[in-house]
């Protein structure tokens, strides 16, 4: 096991080629003890991650945070909990991802995609930053609709999410500025919750239930979280805020990174884009290959509940351990030529990637993300077939997330 801080996850040279760099580290050191800005272990072995860390909830704690920082105990609620309580929370959230809900959301995805493409086609210069023009606003606006937040504030929620997550993974000490941002987010969400409670009160509802969702209240996550129950009780105000924050962060990071990462890979070798246009049935394969090759989240953390062992190395109780999604997704025992982006991989093998986590904490938005990106690329292939790169993409700053802030493209 390597213990020196000679591989710095926070080095700009590493950040700019993170999936490749993390994979190289994992092949040399399946267990790595990083001692630099933070102190944590890194597990890069596919089997250890898939069949141990992601499934053994008694050893690998989620409730102590998924970043290198120790989670504020007040935040250990909502999704940041362990089974069996966590299972009840998941049921509440899953009501927003039922087949019926996804059918409704699919229509909204197409509408948003058409609107954004119309805006791009109306630009006389026929060029711009695809991330800002399309990949960011579509998931951010959709997230606001699903949440029940004002859609016109999607850029504000995006900024808050960016700042919150950057601080969470990159700043060793909590700053006063970060605390102020957290208070702003909480105050905004509290206002939305209070407005819904006021509607219920005016309607004479004293004991909210799911019957009020879609009748007295709009059919969205805020309404469901107010009206639903876990362990026989309604959620507390802080539990609701915690769940809403989880959806804001998820909706503002992973899907927009997936959209921009996939288009980047398709356009950097134009023959890939031509192949997809000629055979749109390859779009689902392209989505999964992007998730494998360019995971929007490079790694997540667990905390050891007890002394444990990985690859013969003893890890003490209470230690932060990052499981490297980027390294696991390039395991040569699972994928042939794993460092190559390919559209012809077998779907069953492709879906062995761990980009959606696994076990009790499998991403609840997994079906929405796949559907959303598939529909997006069906639209792009049809309506913007002449998309092409006009410059070098700019990688999102910071540790753990892998995406773009600038994807310069042209179309006609």
N, C-alpha and C positions, 0 to 999 in steps of 0.2 A: 504493500500500500504506500502510495506517495503521500508525504506529509508536508513538504515545503510548498510555499505559495508561489511556485514557479509557473503555474498555469493560472492566470488571472482572468476570471470570468468577466471582470469589469474593464478589462483593457479594450480600447477601441478596435484594435486589430482583431481581437477575438470576437467582439460584438458584430463586426462587419461580415464575418463568415461563420457565425455561431453554430448552425447545425453541423457543418463539416468539422469545425474545430472541436466541438463537444464529442462528436463521434470518434474522432482520432484519439482524444483523451480516454474515452471509454474502452477502446480496444487495447490501449496500453495499460490502463489502470481501472479494472472493473469497479474497484472501490478506491475513492480518492478523498483524502482529508484536506479540504481547502482551509487555509489560514491566511486570511487577507483582510478585506473590509469586514467580513463576517467570519465566523468559525462554523463550518458545517461539513458533513460527509456527503459524497456524491456516489450514488449507485447507478451504474450504466448497463448492467447485465439484464438482458431481456427477461430471462426466466425469473430472476430475483424480483424484478419489478412486477411482471404479469401475475406470477403465482405466489408471491409472498407479500410485498409491500402493499399492493392494491387490494388484497383480500383479507389480510390478517388484521382486523380492527383492534384486537387485544394488544398487539405489539406496536402497531404504527398508528399513532393518534393524529386525527384530522383536526380535532378541536383546539389544538395548540397553534394552529395557523398553517397556511400553505406557502408562506414566504420565509426567508431566513430570519425574520424577526419573531419574537415571542408575541403571540396574539394577546391583545388587551382582553382580560377575562370578561369584560362587558360585551365583547363581540362573540363570545363563545355561545352563540344561540343561532336559531334558524338553521341554515345549511351547515354552519360551522359546529356541528355536533356529531356524536357517535350513535350508532345503532344501540338500542332499538328506537330511541326517541327520533333519531334522524330519519328512520323509515316513515314515521308519521308525517314529518315535515315534507318529505319527498312526495307523498301522496297529494298533499295540498298543492304543491308546485306543479305536479304532473297534470292537474286538471286544466292547466293552460296549454298542454301539448297533446290533447286527445286527438284522434283522427278527425273528429268534427271541427275542432279548433284549427287544426292544420289545414283543413279544406278551406276554411274561411281566410286564413292567413295567406294561403297560396294565391288567392285572388288579389290581395293587397300587395304581395311581392311583385306580381306582374304589373299592377298599376303603377307602383313606385318606379320600377325599372323603366317602363315606357316613358314616364314623366321625366326621369333623369336623362334618358337617351334623347328625348325630344329637345331638352335643354342643350345637350351637347351638339346636336345637329343644327341647332339655331345659331351656334357660335360661328361668326364669319371666318375666324382664323383656323377653325377645324383642328385645334390642338390644345393640349392643356394637361394638368395633373389629374390623372384618372382617379387617384385616391380621393382627392377633394371633390371631384366632380361626380363620382359614382360610388366607389367602394366604401367610403365612409358614411355618406348621408343615407344610403339605402338601409343598412342595418340599424343605424342610429335612429332614424325616423320610425322604422318598424318597431324597434324596441319601445319607443315612447308610446306608440299606439297600443302595444300589448300590455304595457305597464299601466296605462291610464294617465300618463303625464302629458303636458302640453307639447304637441309635436314641434311647435315653433321654437321650443327651448332645447332641441336635440343637440345643438352645438355646445350649449352650456353643460348639459349632462356629459357629453363627450369630453369636454375639458376637465370637468371634475373627476371623471373616471380615470383619465390619463394621469392627472396629478396625484390622485389617490394611489393608483397602482405603481407609479414610478417611485413614490416615496416608500411604499410598502416593500419594494424589492431592492432599492438602491441606497436609501439613506439610513445609515447605521443608527443614528439617534433621531428621536422624534423632534421635529421642529415646531415652533409656535405657528408658523405659516401652515403646516400640514394640519395642525389641530383646528385652525380657523376654517380651512377648506372642509374638513369633516363636519364641522358645526353648520356650515352653509348647506351642505348636502342634506344633513339630518333635518335642518329647519325647513328646507324646501319640501322634503318628503312628508314631514309632519303636517305641513299645510295642506297637502293633497289628501292625507288621511283624515284630517279634521273636516275638510269639505264634504267628504263622503259620509262621515258620521253625522254631519249636520243634515244632509239629505235624508238619512234614515230617521233621524229624530223628527223632522218635519212630516215624514210619512207615518209617524206613530209606531215605528219599529223599535222595540226595546230589547229584543233578543234576536240579533241578526242571524240569518241562516242562508244557505246557498240558494234558497228560493228567491231571495232578493237580488241575486246576481242575474243581470239581464232583464230585470223587471223594474225594481225600484232604483237599482244602481246599474251602471254600465257593466258589460261583460269584459272584465279585464283583471289583471293581477291584483291591483289595489283592492278592488271589490272582493275578490275571492279571499284574500288574506284577512280582510276585516270580518268576513262572514263565516269562514270555515273554522274548524276546530281541530286541535291535536291533543291527544290524551284527555279527551272530554272537556276541553276548555278552549276559549278563544285565545288567539295569540296576543301577547303583550305589544304595546306600542314599539318597543325596541326590537322585538322579534320581527315585526312587520317591516321596520326600517332595514333591518339586517337582510331580510329576504329581498327587498327591493334593491338594495345595494348590490346583492349578488347578481341580479338580473341586469342592472345597469352596467356593471363591470363586464359581465359575460357578453352582453349585446353590443358593447362598444369596443371590444378588443378582438375577440377570436374570429368572428365572421368577417369583419372588414379586413383583417389580416389575411384570412383564407382567400377572399376574393382577389385582393391585390397580388398576393403571392402567386396564385395560380395563373393569373393573366401575365405576370412577369415571366414565369417559366415558359408559357406558351409562345410569347412574343420574342423572347431572347433567341429562340431558334425558330424562325418563321415557318419552317416545315412542320413543326408541331401544330401551329395554328391552322395551317392548311389541312393537315390531317384531321383535325377536329371539325373543321368546316365541312370536309368531305364526308365525315362520318360522325354526326352528332351523338350517335349511340355511345360514343366513347366518353361523353361528358361525365357520367358517374365514375368511370375509372380515373379520369383526370382529377376529379375532386378527391378521391381517396389517395391517389399518388401525391397530390399536393399536401394532404394531411400527413402523409408519411414522410415525405422528403423535406417539407418546409412547415413543421408543426407551428401553429400560431403561438402556442405556449411551449417553450423549450424544456421546461421542467417544473415540477411542483414539489412541495415539501411535506414531510410528515415528521412527527417527534416520537422518539422511542419511549414506550411506556415502561420498559424494563431493559436490562442488558440483553443484547441480542448479537447474533453473529451473521455476517455476510461474507461469503467467499473466504472463510477462515479468519476473518478479522472481527475482533470483538468491539462492538459499539456500545458505549455505556448508556445507562438510562438517562432520559432527558436531553438527548442530543438531537439536533436538527439534521435530517437526512433528506437530500434532494434526490428524487428519482429523475434521471435524465431521459426525457421523452425523445429528444433528438438522437441520443446514442442508441436507445432501444429500437427506434424506428429504422435504424440502419444496420441491424444485426445481419451479417452475411449468412448466418445459419438459417435465417427466415427468408431473406430476399436475395435473389441473384443480382450481382452488381449493384449493391444497395446505394452507392454514391452516384448513381445515374438516374435521372428523371426519365421515366418511360410511361407511355400510354398503353402498352400492350400487356401489362401485368395481369395475372389472374385475380379476379375480384375477391375470391375467398381468401387468398393469401394477403392481398392488400389490406383487407379489413382486420388483419392481426395487429395493426399499429395500435399504439397506446395514446394517441392524441386526445381521445375523449376520456382518459383515465380508465377506471374500471371498478369492479366490485360494488360495494355499497355506495360509492361516490361517483359512479358513472355519470357523465354529463347528462343532465336532464334535457338539454336542448339538442341532443344528437340528431334526432329525426328532422327537426326544424332546420338545423344548419345544413344538413345534406340536401334537403328539399330546396332551401333558399338559394344555395350556390348553384345547384343544378339548373333551376329556373333562370337565374341570372345569366348563366353562360348560354343557355338556349336563346335568350334574347340577344345577347351580344353577337353570337354567331349569325343570327338572322338579320339584325338591324345595323350592326357595325362591323361588317365582314372585313373591312380594310384597315382595322386597327393595326398600329405598328409603333414600335418604340422609337423615340426621338432623342434619347439621352440615357444616362445612367440613373437607375433608381437610387433613392436615398433611404437607408435603413432606419427604422424607428430607434430612437436612442434608448439606452438603458439595458438592464439585465433581465433575462427570462422571457420577454415577449419577442417574437420574430415577425416583423411585418415591415411595411413601407410607410413613409410620410410623403413621398413624392414618386410617382410613376409617370414619367413624361411620355405621352402618346400623341399620335395624330390619327385622323380618320377623314374620310371623304365620302 
